[in-house]
Amino acid sequence: MFEIMGTLYSTFMQPGGRNQDGSSKPDQPCISLLVAEPLRNGEVRHDMKTLKVDAIEPFTPYQNKEIRLRVGLFARANELVVFGLKGSRPSLVEPTATGSTGSRSA
C-alpha cells in the first residue's frame, strides 16, 4: 500500500471536457497537497501535488491540516502519476509523526 502525507491546501472541481471520440468528460474532484520531499543531501523540497479523488466532501474539514491518504500510482510519459484510491478517506497526521512528510510505502 502507498500513502501520501501533506498539508491540504485546496479542494476544487477540475472542469470536464471532450474525449478524443467526442464524448464528454465529467468534472473531476481534485485536491492540492503541499508535501515535503526529503532530498539525498538532507534538505527538503516542498512541492504542490494535485490528486484526483472520488469526492471532495470528505476533505473539506481538513483544509490547512496535515493529512494522510492512501494512493495509487502509475507511470505516464516519464512521470509518476499519483491519485487518490476510490473510497480512500483522509486521516489527520499525528503531531509527532510530522517529521518527514512525503510519499512512502508501507
ChimeraX commands (.cxc) that place a marker at each C-alpha (Angstrom):
marker #1 position 0.00,0.00,0.00 radius 0.5
marker #1 position 1.20,3.52,-0.77 radius 0.5
marker #1 position 0.19,6.68,1.03 radius 0.5
marker #1 position 0.99,10.36,0.77 radius 0.5
marker #1 position 1.16,12.87,3.59 radius 0.5
marker #1 position 0.93,16.62,3.24 radius 0.5
marker #1 position -0.96,19.76,4.14 radius 0.5
marker #1 position -4.32,20.01,2.39 radius 0.5
marker #1 position -4.04,23.29,0.53 radius 0.5
marker #1 position -7.27,23.31,-1.50 radius 0.5
marker #1 position -10.13,21.30,-2.95 radius 0.5
marker #1 position -11.63,22.04,-6.36 radius 0.5
marker #1 position -13.55,20.64,-9.33 radius 0.5
marker #1 position -11.42,20.29,-12.45 radius 0.5
marker #1 position -13.65,21.15,-15.43 radius 0.5
marker #1 position -14.52,18.29,-17.75 radius 0.5
marker #1 position -14.12,18.43,-21.49 radius 0.5
marker #1 position -14.29,16.17,-24.51 radius 0.5
marker #1 position -12.59,12.84,-25.14 radius 0.5
marker #1 position -10.90,12.13,-28.46 radius 0.5
marker #1 position -14.02,10.29,-29.62 radius 0.5
marker #1 position -16.16,13.40,-28.95 radius 0.5
marker #1 position -17.89,12.12,-25.82 radius 0.5
marker #1 position -17.98,14.46,-22.84 radius 0.5
marker #1 position -15.86,14.01,-19.71 radius 0.5
marker #1 position -17.45,14.98,-16.38 radius 0.5
marker #1 position -15.93,17.43,-13.91 radius 0.5
marker #1 position -13.32,15.72,-11.72 radius 0.5
marker #1 position -12.93,16.41,-7.96 radius 0.5
marker #1 position -9.32,17.19,-7.03 radius 0.5
marker #1 position -7.23,18.18,-4.04 radius 0.5
marker #1 position -3.93,20.04,-3.76 radius 0.5
marker #1 position -1.44,18.87,-1.15 radius 0.5
marker #1 position 1.72,20.67,-0.10 radius 0.5
marker #1 position 4.22,17.87,0.54 radius 0.5
marker #1 position 7.77,17.94,1.86 radius 0.5
marker #1 position 10.08,15.65,-0.10 radius 0.5
marker #1 position 13.40,14.78,1.56 radius 0.5
marker #1 position 16.41,15.05,-0.74 radius 0.5
marker #1 position 19.59,12.94,-0.73 radius 0.5
marker #1 position 21.64,15.80,0.70 radius 0.5
marker #1 position 19.34,16.09,3.73 radius 0.5
marker #1 position 17.49,19.19,2.54 radius 0.5
marker #1 position 13.73,19.22,1.97 radius 0.5
marker #1 position 11.93,20.30,-1.20 radius 0.5
marker #1 position 8.34,21.47,-0.83 radius 0.5
marker #1 position 6.13,20.55,-3.77 radius 0.5
marker #1 position 2.46,21.01,-4.59 radius 0.5
marker #1 position 0.76,17.76,-5.67 radius 0.5
marker #1 position -2.67,17.73,-7.31 radius 0.5
marker #1 position -4.55,14.45,-6.92 radius 0.5
marker #1 position -7.81,13.31,-8.43 radius 0.5
marker #1 position -10.18,11.91,-5.81 radius 0.5
marker #1 position -13.66,10.40,-5.97 radius 0.5
marker #1 position -15.34,13.11,-3.80 radius 0.5
marker #1 position -14.42,16.48,-2.29 radius 0.5
marker #1 position -16.74,16.37,0.74 radius 0.5
marker #1 position -14.54,14.08,2.92 radius 0.5
marker #1 position -11.63,16.52,2.51 radius 0.5
marker #1 position -13.25,19.88,3.31 radius 0.5
marker #1 position -12.97,19.56,7.14 radius 0.5
marker #1 position -9.20,19.03,6.76 radius 0.5
marker #1 position -8.41,22.32,4.99 radius 0.5
marker #1 position -4.94,23.61,6.06 radius 0.5
marker #1 position -4.29,20.48,8.13 radius 0.5
marker #1 position -1.72,17.74,7.62 radius 0.5
marker #1 position -3.40,14.60,6.30 radius 0.5
marker #1 position -2.52,11.08,5.21 radius 0.5
marker #1 position -4.22,9.45,2.19 radius 0.5
marker #1 position -3.96,6.03,0.52 radius 0.5
marker #1 position -3.00,6.50,-3.13 radius 0.5
marker #1 position -2.41,4.60,-6.33 radius 0.5
marker #1 position 0.50,5.17,-8.71 radius 0.5
marker #1 position 1.26,4.67,-12.38 radius 0.5
marker #1 position 3.89,5.89,-14.82 radius 0.5
marker #1 position 2.98,8.02,-17.83 radius 0.5
marker #1 position 5.45,9.77,-20.14 radius 0.5
marker #1 position 8.42,9.56,-17.72 radius 0.5
marker #1 position 6.32,10.93,-14.86 radius 0.5
marker #1 position 4.82,9.23,-11.82 radius 0.5
marker #1 position 1.08,9.95,-11.59 radius 0.5
marker #1 position -0.42,9.84,-8.08 radius 0.5
marker #1 position -4.18,9.56,-7.50 radius 0.5
marker #1 position -6.45,9.01,-4.51 radius 0.5
marker #1 position -7.79,5.46,-4.40 radius 0.5
marker #1 position -11.54,5.11,-4.83 radius 0.5
marker #1 position -13.16,5.19,-1.40 radius 0.5
marker #1 position -9.95,6.34,0.30 radius 0.5
marker #1 position -10.61,8.89,3.03 radius 0.5
marker #1 position -8.13,11.30,4.63 radius 0.5
marker #1 position -6.93,11.00,8.19 radius 0.5
marker #1 position -5.08,13.54,10.31 radius 0.5
marker #1 position -1.36,13.03,10.76 radius 0.5
marker #1 position -0.33,12.65,14.39 radius 0.5
marker #1 position 1.61,15.75,15.59 radius 0.5
marker #1 position 4.62,13.57,16.49 radius 0.5
marker #1 position 4.69,11.98,13.00 radius 0.5
marker #1 position 5.22,15.23,11.08 radius 0.5
marker #1 position 9.00,14.91,10.94 radius 0.5
marker #1 position 9.17,13.59,7.37 radius 0.5
marker #1 position 6.24,14.33,5.13 radius 0.5
marker #1 position 6.02,12.95,1.61 radius 0.5
marker #1 position 5.25,9.80,-0.33 radius 0.5
marker #1 position 6.13,6.50,1.22 radius 0.5
marker #1 position 5.20,2.84,1.06 radius 0.5
marker #1 position 4.17,0.64,3.94 radius 0.5
marker link #1:1,2 radius 0.2
marker link #1:2,3 radius 0.2
marker link #1:3,4 radius 0.2
marker link #1:4,5 radius 0.2
marker link #1:5,6 radius 0.2
marker link #1:6,7 radius 0.2
marker link #1:7,8 radius 0.2
marker link #1:8,9 radius 0.2
marker link #1:9,10 radius 0.2
marker link #1:10,11 radius 0.2
marker link #1:11,12 radius 0.2
marker link #1:12,13 radius 0.2
marker link #1:13,14 radius 0.2
marker link #1:14,15 radius 0.2
marker link #1:15,16 radius 0.2
marker link #1:16,17 radius 0.2
marker link #1:17,18 radius 0.2
marker link #1:18,19 radius 0.2
marker link #1:19,20 radius 0.2
marker link #1:20,21 radius 0.2
marker link #1:21,22 radius 0.2
marker link #1:22,23 radius 0.2
marker link #1:23,24 radius 0.2
marker link #1:24,25 radius 0.2
marker link #1:25,26 radius 0.2
marker link #1:26,27 radius 0.2
marker link #1:27,28 radius 0.2
marker link #1:28,29 radius 0.2
marker link #1:29,30 radius 0.2
marker link #1:30,31 radius 0.2
marker link #1:31,32 radius 0.2
marker link #1:32,33 radius 0.2
marker link #1:33,34 radius 0.2
marker link #1:34,35 radius 0.2
marker link #1:35,36 radius 0.2
marker link #1:36,37 radius 0.2
marker link #1:37,38 radius 0.2
marker link #1:38,39 radius 0.2
marker link #1:39,40 radius 0.2
marker link #1:40,41 radius 0.2
marker link #1:41,42 radius 0.2
marker link #1:42,43 radius 0.2
marker link #1:43,44 radius 0.2
marker link #1:44,45 radius 0.2
marker link #1:45,46 radius 0.2
marker link #1:46,47 radius 0.2
marker link #1:47,48 radius 0.2
marker link #1:48,49 radius 0.2
marker link #1:49,50 radius 0.2
marker link #1:50,51 radius 0.2
marker link #1:51,52 radius 0.2
marker link #1:52,53 radius 0.2
marker link #1:53,54 radius 0.2
marker link #1:54,55 radius 0.2
marker link #1:55,56 radius 0.2
marker link #1:56,57 radius 0.2
marker link #1:57,58 radius 0.2
marker link #1:58,59 radius 0.2
marker link #1:59,60 radius 0.2
marker link #1:60,61 radius 0.2
marker link #1:61,62 radius 0.2
marker link #1:62,63 radius 0.2
marker link #1:63,64 radius 0.2
marker link #1:64,65 radius 0.2
marker link #1:65,66 radius 0.2
marker link #1:66,67 radius 0.2
marker link #1:67,68 radius 0.2
marker link #1:68,69 radius 0.2
marker link #1:69,70 radius 0.2
marker link #1:70,71 radius 0.2
marker link #1:71,72 radius 0.2
marker link #1:72,73 radius 0.2
marker link #1:73,74 radius 0.2
marker link #1:74,75 radius 0.2
marker link #1:75,76 radius 0.2
marker link #1:76,77 radius 0.2
marker link #1:77,78 radius 0.2
marker link #1:78,79 radius 0.2
marker link #1:79,80 radius 0.2
marker link #1:80,81 radius 0.2
marker link #1:81,82 radius 0.2
marker link #1:82,83 radius 0.2
marker link #1:83,84 radius 0.2
marker link #1:84,85 radius 0.2
marker link #1:85,86 radius 0.2
marker link #1:86,87 radius 0.2
marker link #1:87,88 radius 0.2
marker link #1:88,89 radius 0.2
marker link #1:89,90 radius 0.2
marker link #1:90,91 radius 0.2
marker link #1:91,92 radius 0.2
marker link #1:92,93 radius 0.2
marker link #1:93,94 radius 0.2
marker link #1:94,95 radius 0.2
marker link #1:95,96 radius 0.2
marker link #1:96,97 radius 0.2
marker link #1:97,98 radius 0.2
marker link #1:98,99 radius 0.2
marker link #1:99,100 radius 0.2
marker link #1:100,101 radius 0.2
marker link #1:101,102 radius 0.2
marker link #1:102,103 radius 0.2
marker link #1:103,104 radius 0.2
marker link #1:104,105 radius 0.2
marker link #1:105,106 radius 0.2
view
